[in-house]
Structures are given as structure tokens and as C-alpha cells.
Amino acid sequence: MYFYFDIKSDQLNSRRMSISGFLMRFRPTLLIPALKPRLPILSLSPSDASLRRPERVLSSLPPSPSLSHLLQTHARLVVLGLAAHRASLARLLAVCAALSPSAPSRYFRTLFAAIDRPNVFASNNLLRCLARSEDDAAAPAHDAFRFYSRLRRTGIPTNNYTFPFLLQACSRRPIIGEGAQLHSQAVKCGLDHDLYVRNAFISFYGSCSALDYARRVFDELPAQRDLVSWNAILAGYARAGRVDVSQKLFEEMPERDVISWSTMIMGYVQNGALEKGLELFRELIAKGLKVNEAILVTVLSASAQLGLLEIGKFIHSTIRSMNFPLTVALGTALVDMYAKCGCLELSRKIFNEMKGKDVFSWNTMICGLATHGLGNEAVKLFHQFIDRGFVPTRVTFVGVLNACSRAGLVDEGRRYFKLMVEEYGIEPEMEHYGCLVDLLGRAGLVSEAVELIEGMTIPPDPVLWGILLGACKVHGMVELGIRIGNKLIDLEPGHDGYYVLLAGMYAKARKWEDVINVRRLMSNRGTNKIAGWSLIEAHGKLHKFVAGDKQHKDYPEIHKTLEMIVTRLRDAGYRPDVSAILHDIDEEEKIHVIKEHSERLAIAFGLMVVEVGYPIRIVKNLRVCGDCHEFSKLVTEVFNREIIVRDGSRFHHLKEGKCSCLDYCFGLSKIASVHIIDVQLENSLSSAMQSAASTNAPPLVAVNDRWNMSGHCFSTVLCFAAAVVSLTILPLCGRRRPLS
């Protein structure tokens, strides 16, 4: 709400009057936002001459003023008849520029309009406000350029601070054409050699991925480079994924600051070089250098993706030792890290300690509970989220529906899907349909899943049929699975997972010739199966195993331990299930192949190095196979150890021969019976698949492998980290890749 006032000094009476009461009495002409009574209302005596001095009024602003402080000070100037004081308005506009993007654009535009004969200082501050305004994300560049054109027409001078603010507006999209025009304007004005302007152009071209132009400006005058120049070019290459060039530049830098380290660490992490990012963080700490929130959020993300609990705890201790406040960004990052590292209790503890939770914090916790199979608790937290007055987003419902899917809460899943559409007006997206199809497929309700896909409001993505194919494999619907699989490899010939599932269906039917044909087709199309690996952290080091791995320095002892484990499990009644082996070889060979799966090697190594009383924590890039799951359960029972496995889909907490997933992932639970597909359904399925084939729907990340689903909400935290760097470099100078 806004009031307009035409204030005259003779309208002031001698009584002490509150500002809020005074403002309601006069007719509007000057735009001032209505004051909310959050701060103490200031009472003034107009007869006090000392209070009428503008500098006295402006001195009341605190060192880091908020928007409320700014509005109260402006109101005092209005009350004292100083609303048109040129220097005071210019100072208010400067404060407004520092507050943007929180300040409303209508307010700072009105402030500038009230300044008589604005100078370059005032015009640059308005440009800064326009460049950072969030009222309309698409408008900053247009508004800033329109104002710049007005400056040129009216003869208001520009200087070396003008161009960086204009470029900041351009980089919001980014718009390289307008930036290039500005470059020519800077040359005409003789400002192209100004260091402040040059740094702004390096940063701008880097944000547009125009690295050749950025490098040309950077190399043009080597003697004029400063630390900001190096940071700007470093950020450009890192943002474009050229971490090799970034690393070389980082090593060549004559000096480095926290932004240099932050940019390089974020470059590694956001481009998938997670371990290198963590190594650089260790080096930073070892040198005793300062860290910032952006670095901490980034390395927490890296340790979360890798599942490295000890490194995550080290980062947490660093946060505590440096007395960093538990901000929403840091708190959410810690919640995410502990959840993804299998320490759900610590994740909950941090979440409960957070003072200012936002929707992303709640989403992260809901998704964390979902991936640990705690569907009922995730649903309970969702209701608390609603009771606190938060409005659920599309990501919230992805988390809730995923929780229902992991825990087999079929009725609840249907109800929340309906609630999302009818109560909150959220149109279902592919992820929501994927969660519900996954839920129905896991429960054996394949008929209902097909009906859901047929009734979708958007064209079905092949991923949905991939989920259905997985359900067919779990529930033994071989013929239907083969039909879906053949259609899928035609729809997405580059997706290795569909070939593997189809080959598995043929193997289940003992059609070995077809298995060979699928593998040959996969090879001819250049689509190779992703190699499975398992990670285990021990004594501060990361150990990686692949199937049949003999490269580890302790392999002889690991192999000996594994043989001992198999012998003891066999005595306890273990018999290998080799149905997952897609080769037509004899039973003994299959047993040998499955015996050296990567997670078994990791378990054997864990028994060797992890102290009794502590859980063995393993991270896999692919979903655990059924036999390895049974193997792991028996290990916990026979050896009285706890094992926590994070696979490509969820967490498995194994203890005393039981798993937190209740074997629901492998179709072994009795939650639902399998429904038989009739001829009418098969015909319906065929027509739906033809519809999918004719639709050029963009492929999505497989919803069935949805461990990184909580990354949807945590991406905002990474965006925050990226924003810290980008918003720091430009004013000064004027695809997280998911775990495979």
C-alpha cells in the first residue's frame, strides 16, 4: 500500500505527533510506502531546530540499514519538510541501491524522480537498483538500457561506474548483443582501458560463455590486471565447465583471496570433480585461510553426493570452530549432507535446531526421510509443514509422493496426488506422475499404472514406461516387460538402463539368444552399461571397488576375508540367487561372478577396517541386486554388524538380518498382490506406447533412480553459493551432475 503526500511546513502543529498518525492527514503527491508498525514509532517536535538538519536525520541510519530503517528515515525527512532536499534524496537512493533487490522498484524510481538535477552519482545508483531488481526478472536489462539512453539524451554524464551496473543487468539473462554494444560505447567514451570497466567486461563475457572475448579483454593489457581480473576470468572458465583451464589459471595467479578459492572449489564440484573440490578445501584449511559460506555450502554438497560422512563431519566442525551462524543455507546444506550420508538422526537434530526454516529446508528433510524409507514420518512432517503456514511447492509433493512410493503407502499416495491437484492447484509434472507410477508398479497395480499414464494431462515420457518395465521385472510379468522393453529401446536408443532391463527380462524367460542379441545391439549402438562401483570411507581415505576388482593394495586379504564370509553364510543356509546374471554360463560360474560384486568387496573390506560397534557405510552408484541384498542382511546377522548402503535409489539400513526397506524394493513384501494384465489392457498399452513414440517429449532424469530427488530442493542452496560468487565479482569489478 502506498500513500501520497504534499507536505508543507506550516501544516505542522506544535504537538508531538507520531509519524504514522501524521502521514494519514495530508493529500498525496509524493510516493512513500505505508509504514508498518514493526519498529518503534518516532515522535518528533517540529520546534526542535537541530532535528531539522538533513545530516542529523541521515545520521540516524544504522551502518547496515534495513528497508524499514530507510522508510522511517524518509518519513522523518517528509515530516520535517526536507522531502525535496537533493543531497538527502541522493543518499537515500544510495542506501536503496545497497538494499536492492529487496527494495521495491517503484520506490527507488520515485526517489530518483524527486531529485532536482540528478548527478552521475544518483544516476549510477538508480542503474544499480534497476540491474538488481527482482520485480521482473526479464526487465532489468530493458529498464537499465532505457534509462541509459535517457541519460545520453539529457546530457547527464556517465563514468566508469556506469558500465559495470549496465553489464550486471545484461548478465541476468544473459544478453551478449547488448553487452557488445556497451563495449563499443566504452571505447567511444575512452573508458575501455579503465581497470574497473575492463573487469566488468571480463565477468560479463564469462557469464555469457563468450570465453574468447573474455580472454581477449583479459590478455589485452596484462600490466593492468588485478586480483578481480583473475577472479573474473577464473569464474568464466569454471562456469563453462572448463575446469582444466581454471585450474591452470588458479595455479598461475600471483595472489589469491577467498573468492579465488571459492570459485575454484565450486567449479570442481559443479562439474562433477567432487573429490578434487574436497581436496582443494582441505588445502585451504591447512593453509589457515579464511572460508566463506559459499565454500562451506559447496563442499557440504560434495560430501553429500559422495556420501562421505567423516569429511562432512569435519566440515561441520569447521563451521562450529569458526563460529559461523547457522543460516538457512548452511543449515539446509547440513541437513542434506547428514541425510545423504546415512546419519538421519543428526540430520533431524540440525533441522530441529534451525531457527529460520524456509520451504527448501522442509523439502530437504521430507526428501531425506523418503530416501530412508520412512514414509510415515515424511508424511507426518509434511502435515507439520502445512500446519506452520507454509505452502507446498511442486518439489514438496515430489518428496511426499516419493515417500509413499518407498514405504508402499498406496492409498496415501493417491490421496496426496489428488490433494496437490485439487487443493493447491499444482499441475502434475513428469516427476509427480513418475512417483505415482512407481508406487503403483511396486505394489503390483500395473493395470492402474497404465490407466494413469493413459490419462495424463501431458504426453508420457519414456521414463514412465521404464518404471513400468522395472515393475514387470520385479513381479515376473515377463511377456509384458519384453514388449515394453523393445519399445523403449526404439524410443531412447541411447539409454543403457532399458537394454539392461530388457536383457534381464529375456534372461528371466531363459531366452539366451535374445539376451545376446540385446547386448550386441547395445554394443553396436555405442551404448555401454554403466560400470557399477561401491565406495567405502576408512581412516580419512576413500576406497573404491568395482566388480572383480583386484587392483586394491589389500586385495589378497580382502579376497581371503570374502571367502571366509561366504563360508560362514553358507553354513547359515545362504544359497546364491544368480538370476541377475545375464550370461548363459553354468551355475558355478554365475556364483563366482556374483561373489565378487563391488558391494561384497566393500563389505569384506569394511569388516577388516571398521571397528566393531560402528556401522559399515557403503555408497553404490547403481541399485543393489537382490542377491547382494540378501547377502548383506545375512552378514549383519551372522557377524552382528550394522551395514548402511546408499544405492542409486534409496538407503538400506541393515541390522540383525533385516533391512529398513522391508524387501519392498525386490518384490518380496506382501504389501500388495500382483494383478494380471488382460488382453484389453495389452491393447490399451500398445496404443499408449505408439502415442509416446510419436511425441518428442524431452527426456528426464530417470525417476526410478531418484536418490538425487532431494537435489531439486538443494539446488537452491548451490544456486545461493553461485550467487555469492557472481554477485561479489561483478560489483567489485564493476549441471550439478547427479550421482550416477
N, C-alpha and C positions, 0 to 999 in steps of 0.2 A: 504494500500500500504506500502511496506517495501523497504528500501534502505540498501545496504551492503557496509561498508566502511573499508578500511585498512588505518588507519591514521598514518602518520609519522610526527614527529615534524618539520623536515626540509622542509616539504611541506608547512608550514605556512609562509605566507609573512607578511610583516610589516604593510600592510594596514589593516584598520579596516574593518572587513568583517562580514556581517550578517550570522547567523548560517544556515538559510535556503539556502542562496546562496552558502555557503561553502560546505554543505553536497552534493550538486549536482556535485561536481568536482572529487570525488575520487571513485576508483573502490571498489566494495562491497566485504566484508568478514564478518563484524560484523553486526548482525541484529539490526536495530533501526527503530521503526515505523516512517513513514514520519510525520513531524511536520505540524500541521495545523496553519495558521497564526491567531489564535484567541487571543493569548497573545502577548504582546509587544515583538518584536524580539530583542534578546540580541546582542549587538555589543561588541566584545572583542578586546583588544590589547594584542597579544601574548607576547609582550615585558614586560608587567606588571608582574613581578615575583610573586607578592603577590596573584595574581589571579590563579597561578598555583598550589597552595596548595590545596590538596583534601578537607581538613576540611573546608577551606574557601568556596569552591564550594558547599559542602553539607550543610553548614550553611545557604545558601540562600533558602533552602526548608522551606516553612511556617509550622507552628505547625500542621495544618491539610491539607496536600498537596493533590492535585487532580492528576489524571493521566497526565494531561497536564504539571503540575509542575514537575512531575517525569521525563517525557520525555525531558523537557527543561534542567533539571539538568544533565541528562545523556548525552545530546548533548554537554553541556559545558565540561564535562569530556572528551568526544571524541575530541573536538576541542583543548583542552589543552594537548592532548597526555596521558591522565590518564585513558583511557578506560580499561586498564588491571589492574588497582590498586585494589588489593584484598579487602582491607577494605572498599573502596568506593563502589565496586560492592555488597559486603555483605550488606552494609547499604541500597543501592537501592533495593535490594531484600527484605529487611525487610519492607521498605515502600510499596513495591509492594504487600507483604503479607497482610499488613493492608488495602490496597485498594481493594484486591480481594473481590468479584468476578468481579469487573469492569475491572480489568487488563486482557488483552488477554493472554491465557496460553502460546502461542508461545513466547511471550516476556519474561515472567519470567523464562521459561525453558532455553532460550538463555542466560539470565543473569547468571543463575547458572552455565551453561556450561563454561562461560568465567572466572569463579573464579578458580584460581590456588590453589589446595589442599584445598577444602572447608572443613570447620569445622562443628561441630554439630549445631552451631547457624545458619549457612547458610542452612544446610540440613533440619532443622526443619522449616525454613521459606518457603522452597520450598514445603515441605509437607503441610504446612498451605495453600499455594496457590493452590495446587492440590486438597485439600479437599474442598475448597470453589469455585472452578472454575465452571462457568456456560456455558462453551463452549460446553460441552456434559454432560447432567445430569446423564447419565448412566456410565460415565467414571471415576469419581473421585476415587471411591474405587479401581478400577482396576489399575489406574495410580499410586495411592499412595502406594498400596501394591507392585507394580512392583519396584517402587523407593526404598521402604523399603528393599526389597530383595537385591537390588543393594548395599545399604548401608552395609548390613550384609556381602555380598561377598567381598566388597572392604575394610572392616575394619573400615569404618567411624563410630565413636562412636554414640550411642543413649543415651538419658537421659529421665527424667520423663516428658519432654515436647513432646517427640516424640509420645507417645501412644495416648494422647488426640487428636492430629491432625489426626492420623490414624483412630481413632474411629469416629471423626467428618465426615470423608469420608464415613465410613461404614454406619453411621446413615442416609445418604442421601437416601438410598434405602428403608428400612434398611436391612443389611446383618448380621444376627446373627452368622452364622457359622464362618465368618472371624473374627468377634469380639471375639468369644470364643477362636479362635487360638491366637489372640493377648493377651488375658488374660493369656494363658499358657506361652506365651513369656515373659510377665511382671513378672510372677512368677519365671521363669528361670533367669531373669535378676535381681531378688531381688527388683523389683520396685512395687510389688503388695501391699506393706504396705505404699507406698508413698501417702499422702493425695490427691495430685493433680491427680494422676493416679486413685486412688480409686473413686474419684468424677466423673471422666470421665467415668468409667465403670458403675457407678450407672445411670448416664444420658443416656449412650448408651443402657443399658438393658431396661431402661424405655421407650426409643424411639422405641424399638422393641417389646414392650408389654410383655417382659420377666420379669414380676414383681417379680417372686420368686427369680430369680438370682439377680435382683437389690436389693431386700430386704435383701438377704443373705450378699451381699457386705456391705450394709448399717449397718446391725446389727453385723457384724464380729468384728469390733473394735469401740465400742461406744465412747471410750475416744478420738478417733481421728476425730470425726465428727466436721464439722464446718458449717457455715450458708449455704455454697454452697452445702454441702451434703444433708441438709434438703430440700433445694430448688429443688435439682435434683430428690429426691425420691417423693417429693410432685408433681412435674410436671409429673412424670411417671404414678402415680395413676390417676391424673386428666385427662391425655391424654387417658388413657384406660377406662374412664368413671366411675372409682371407686371414685366418689366424697365423698362418706361416709368415706372411709379410708383417703382421702385427708383432709377432714375436721378435723378428729381426729388428724392427724399428724400436721395440722396447729395449732390446739389448744395446742399441746404438745411442739411446737417449743420454745426453750429458748429465741430466738430473731428472729425478722422478718425484712426484708427490702422490698423495693418496688417490687422486683421480687417475693417475697413470696406472697404478696397481689395480684399482677398481675396474678400469676399462679392460685391462688385460685378463683379469680373472673372469670377468663377465663374458668376455669374448670366448675364452676356452669353454666355459660352462654352457653358454647358449649355443655353441656349435658342436656340442657332444663330447668335447675333450674334458670330461669331468675330472679325471684323475690329475691331469695337468693343472687344472684350476685349483684343486686342493693342494697340490704340491707348491704352487706359487703362493697360496695363502700361508702355508707353513713357513715358507721362506720369509714372507712379510712379517710374520710374528717373530721368527727367530732374529730378525734384524732389529726388533724392538720398535718398528714403525707404527704409526697411528693407523687404525682402521675406521671405516665409516659404516653406516647402517646398510648401504648398498652392497658392500663387500660381504657383510655378515649374512644378509638375506640370500645372496648368490651362493655362497659356499654351503649354507644350510640346504639349499635346493639341491646342490650337487651330492652332498652326503645322503640326502633323502632318496635321490634317484638310484644311487649305488647301494643303498641300504647299509651304509657304514655307521653303525651305532657309536663306536668309540670315537670316531672323528666328529660325529655330531655332538657327542657329549663334550669333547674338547672345545668345540666352537661355543657351546652353551656356557662352559666355564670361562671362556674368554669374554663373553658378553657380561657375565657377572663381575669378573675381576676388573673390567674397565667401567663398571657402573653405568652401563647403557640402560636407559629406561625401557621397560617392556612395552614398546609401542605396538600398535595393531599389526604393523607389517612384520616386526620381529616376532611377536607372539604367534601370529599365524604361521610364520615360517617354522618356528619351533614345534608347534602342534603338528604340522605336516611332516616334519622330519622324524619325530618320535613315532608317529603313526606308521610311516613307511619303513621304519627300522624295526618294527615289531614291538615297540615299548608303548603299548596303548595306555597303560596306567599313567606313565609320565606325560603322554600327550593330553590325557584328560586333566591332569594336575595343572599343566600350563594353561590349558583352556579355561579352567575354573579360576585361575589366578588373574587372568586378563581383565583389566578394568573396563576398557572400551572396546568391546567386541563389535565387529561390523558383520554384514551379511556374508562376507568372504570367510571370516573366521568360523562362523557357524557351518557354512558349506563344507569347509575343510574337515571339521570334526565329524559331521554327518557322513561324509565320504570315507573318512578313516574307519569309523565303526562298520561301515558297509563292507569294506575290503577285508575286515577281520571276521566277517560272517555274523556280526552282532546286529542282525536285522531289527529285532525288537527294540534294542537300545537306540539304534539310529532313528527309528520311528518315534520313540519317546522323546528324543532330543529335538526332533522336528516339531513336535507339539509344544515343547518349551520355547522354541524359536518363534512360533506363531503367537504364543501367549505373551512374549516380550514385546509384541507390536511390530515385529519385522515382517516384511512382505516377501514371500518366497520368489525366487527367480527360476529361470529355466534350469540353471545348474543345480539349485536346491532339489528340484524334482528328479533330476538325473540321479542324484545321490540317494534319495528316498526310494526310487524305483529299483535302483541297483541293490539297495539293502534288502528289499523284498525278494529280489531275484536270488541273492546269495543265501538267504535264510529259508527260501521256499514258501514265503508268505503270499500265496496266490490271491486270496480274497483281498488282502490289504493292498496288493499291487494294483488290482483292478480298481479299487476304491480311490487310491491316490491319483491314478491316471485320470479318472473321472473328475476328481476334485480340481486337478490342475486346469482342466479344460473349462469346466462349468463354473467353478467358484472364482478362479483367478484369471480366467480369460487368456491363458497361455496356450498358443497353438502348438500342438505336439511337433517336435522336430525328430530327425532321424535317430538321435540318441535316445529319446523317450520311447519311441517305438521299439528300438533295439533292446532296451531294458525289459519291456513288457514281453516281447517275443522270446527273449532269453528266459524270462521267468516261466512262461507257459511251456516252452520247449523242455526246460529242465524238469518240469513237473509231468512231462509226458502228454500235455494237452496240445499235441501238434495240430489237430484239427482246428482248435480255436486260434492257434497262432497263425495258421494260413488264412483264416477268416479275417483276422486283424490286419494282415498285410494287404489283403484284397480291399479292405475298407479304408485304407489310409488316405488322408487328405493330400498327401504329397506322393510323387512317384517313389516306389520302394527302391531302396539301394541294394545292390548285390550283397552287401554286408548282412542284411536281414536274412537273406536266403542262406548265407554262410552259417549264421547262428542256427537256423533250422537244420542245416546239414549236420552240425555238431550234435543237435538233439537226436537226430536219426541214428547217429553212430552210438550214442550213449544208450538209447532204448532199443537197439537192434533192428531198426527199420531199414534193412539193407537195400531192398529194391528202390524204395522211395529216395533213400540217400544217394544211390548211384545216379538216379535221374536228375536230382538237384545238382550233384557234383559235376556231371557232364555239362549241364547248362551253365554253371558258374565259371568253369574254365574257358567257356566260349565268351562269357560276358567280360571277365577280367583275366586274360591270359597271363598277366604278369604277377598275379597273386599266388605266392608259393603255398600258402596255407590251404587253398582249395585243392591243389593237387595232392597234398599230403592226406587231407581228409578223404578225398575220393579213393586214393590208393588204399587207405585204411578200410573203406567200405568193401572194396574188392577183396582185400585180404581176409576180411571177416567172412565173406562168402567163399573163400578159398579159390578165388579166380586169379591164379598167379600170373597167367599170361596177361590179363588185363592190368595187374599191378605193374608188370614190366613195361607195358605199353604206356601207362600213365607216367612212369618215371622217365621213359625215353622221350615222351612228348615234352615233359618238363625240362629235360636237358636240351632238346632241340630248340626250345623257345628261349633258352638262356635264363630260365628261372630256376635258381638253385635253392634248395631248402636251407633255411637259416640254421646254422650250427648251434646246438644247444650248449650252454655253459652254466656253471654254478660258481658262485663266489662265496668265500668264507673269510672273515677277518680274524686274524690271530696275532697277538703281540704287536699291534700297531701296523701290521702289514696286510695287504690284500692278496689272497691266493685264489687263482682262477683255474678251474678244471673243465675239460671237455671230455666227451665220451672216449674211453680207451686211452686217456692221456698218460703218457709215460715220460713227459718232459719235466715234471716236478722233481726237484732235487731229492725229495724224500720218497720218491715213488716206490722203491723196494719195500720200505717199511709200511707205506700206505697199502700196497698190494697184499702184504702179509696180514695186516690188520683186517682188510676187507675179507680175505679168505677165512679168518677166524670168525668174523661176524656172520658170514654165510653159513658156516658150520654150526654155530650155536643157534641160528634161526631155523636151520633145517631140523635140528634136534627138537625145536619147539613147535614143529609142524608146518614150517613155511614151505610152500611149493610155488615156484615162479609162474606167473601168468605171462606167456610170451605172445599173446595175441596182438600186441602193439608192434611186433617185429614184422616189417613189410617185405621180407625176403623169403623165397621158397627154399629154405635150408632146413636141415634136420633139427630136432628138438634140442639136442645137446649144444649145437652151435648157437641157437637162439638164446639159450640160457647163458652162454658165455658172453654174447653181445649185450644182453640186458644187465648182466652182472656189473659191467663197467660203465654204466650210465654216469653222467657227470655228478649228479647229486649223491650217488653212493660213494664215489671217491671223496667228495666233500665231507660226507658223514664219517667215513673212516678217518680222514684227517682230523676232523673235529673231535672224535673220541681220543685221538692221540694228544692234542694240544690244548683243548678247552678243559679247564679244571672242573672236577666233579662239583655239582651244585649250581653250575652256571649253564644256561641253555646254549645249545649249538645253533647258531643263526646262519642260515643259508639263503642266498638270493639267486634265483634262476631267471633266465630271460624268457623261457618258454614254460608252458603249463606242464606240471608234473604228470607223468604217466601213471596209470592205475597200479601197476605192479610196484613201482618205486614208492608210491603212496603206502601200499600195504607193507612194503619192506621197512619204511621209516617208522610206521606205527609199531611194528614188532620190535625194532631196535629200542624204542623208548620203554617197551615193556620188559624185554629181556635184560637190558643194560641199565634200567632205571635212570634214564636220562631224558631231558626235555629237548625237543627239537622244534625250531621255528623256521618254517620255509616260506619265503615270499616268491611265488612263481609269477608267470605272466598274467595271472588272472586275479589272485587273491592271496590271503595269508592262510597258512595251515599251522595251527598250534597243536603239536603232537605231544601227548603225555600219557603214560600208563596204558599204552596200546590204543588210545583213542585220539581222534582229530576233531578240531573245532568245526570243520566243515560237515561233520556227521556223514561223511562219504557221499554227500549230496552231489558233489561235482562229478561223480563217476557213475551216477545212476543206480547206486546201491541202496539208497534210502527207501523207505516205504512211505514217503510223504504222498506220493501220487502214483496211480497205476497208469500203464501205457494204454493209450487209446488207439484202436486200429483204424487206419485210413481206408475208407471205402472207395469204390470206383468213381463215384460222383466227386469226391474230394480230389482224386488224382486228376480228373479232367479240369477241375477248377484250378488246381495247382499249375497245370500245363499252360492254361490261358494267362495266368498271372505272370508266369515266367516269361512268356512271349512279350507281355506288356513291359516287363523290366528290361528285356533285351532291346526294345525299341526306344527306351528312354535314355538319354545321355546324361544321367544323373552323376554329379561329381562324386568320386569315391571318398569315403570317410575312413578314419582310423577304425579298425575292427572293434566293434562294441563288445564282442565276445571276449576279447583280451583287454579288459578295461581297467587294469591296475592303475594306469595314468589318468583315470577319470577325475580324480581329485586335482590333477594338474589344471583342469578347467578353472577351478577357483583360485589355485595358487599361481596361475599365470599372471593374475593381477599383481601378486607380490613381486614377481620378476619384472613386470611392467613398471612397478614402482621403482625397483632398483635401476632399471634402464633410464627411467625418467630422472632419477637423481643425477646420473652422469650427464645426460643430454641437457638438462636444464642448468647444470653447473658450467659446462663447457661454453655453451653459446652466449649466455650473458657475460661471462668473463672475457670471451674473445670477441665479444661483440657478435627358428622353429625348434624353442627348446625341443631338442629332439627327444621323443619319448624313449623310455627303456624298451629295447626290442623284445 
